């Protein structure tokens, strides 16, 4: 158990819909990262937050947005979903730099 | 920004043989190089890391080497076992506050009996 909690574990939805993925970082970790992993693909960095502020942006689509709340949990919002958005979405946390601790992931299936 | 290239994309070895995975990075400011292992359907987990002030680090059957001049680092697994079968990701970052890890594309290692 990494201490990073992600919900939901599985999500099935239709094209055009909107979903929210939630992440609770390890106690004391200020940084939260979101990664997308499509089938047999690598870890594509989406976005990073540090203590409530956006710190880095990767290849995140405009249809996607995220935020980190004062209690340090984070949410990733995916809207106008397309078939190609089906993937495993990982949240990870760290103190500030160094080892990332990954959650178990949220598997999104868009039908 | 940082760019990390990883080779090979797939690697098949017989049990007991050694496996080597290589990565190159582009940003000379990077000073932290971790390796993550991802078993099928599971989350990535850190297996070993190295910082730029060290050239080599070992942990039982796993070792990592770093050549800062050439900007490449490698993962060495000796006496491979079936449970080593997984996808391995290298990564690089600069250890500033809230720095971003850039991952390689991954190597799928298959250890056959």
Boltz contact constraints between the chains, C-beta under 6 A:
constraints:
  - contact:
      token1: [A, 31]
      token2: [B, 98]
      max_distance: 6.0
  - contact:
      token1: [A, 42]
      token2: [B, 105]
      max_distance: 6.0
  - contact:
      token1: [A, 42]
      token2: [B, 106]
      max_distance: 6.0
  - contact:
      token1: [A, 43]
      token2: [B, 103]
      max_distance: 6.0
  - contact:
      token1: [A, 48]
      token2: [B, 100]
      max_distance: 6.0
  - contact:
      token1: [A, 50]
      token2: [B, 98]
      max_distance: 6.0
  - contact:
      token1: [A, 55]
      token2: [B, 98]
      max_distance: 6.0
  - contact:
      token1: [A, 56]
      token2: [B, 100]
      max_distance: 6.0
  - contact:
      token1: [A, 96]
      token2: [B, 97]
      max_distance: 6.0
  - contact:
      token1: [A, 96]
      token2: [B, 98]
      max_distance: 6.0
  - contact:
      token1: [A, 97]
      token2: [B, 95]
      max_distance: 6.0
  - contact:
      token1: [A, 97]
      token2: [B, 99]
      max_distance: 6.0
  - contact:
      token1: [A, 99]
      token2: [B, 46]
      max_distance: 6.0
  - contact:
      token1: [A, 102]
      token2: [B, 43]
      max_distance: 6.0
  - contact:
      token1: [A, 102]
      token2: [B, 44]
      max_distance: 6.0
  - contact:
      token1: [A, 104]
      token2: [B, 43]
      max_distance: 6.0
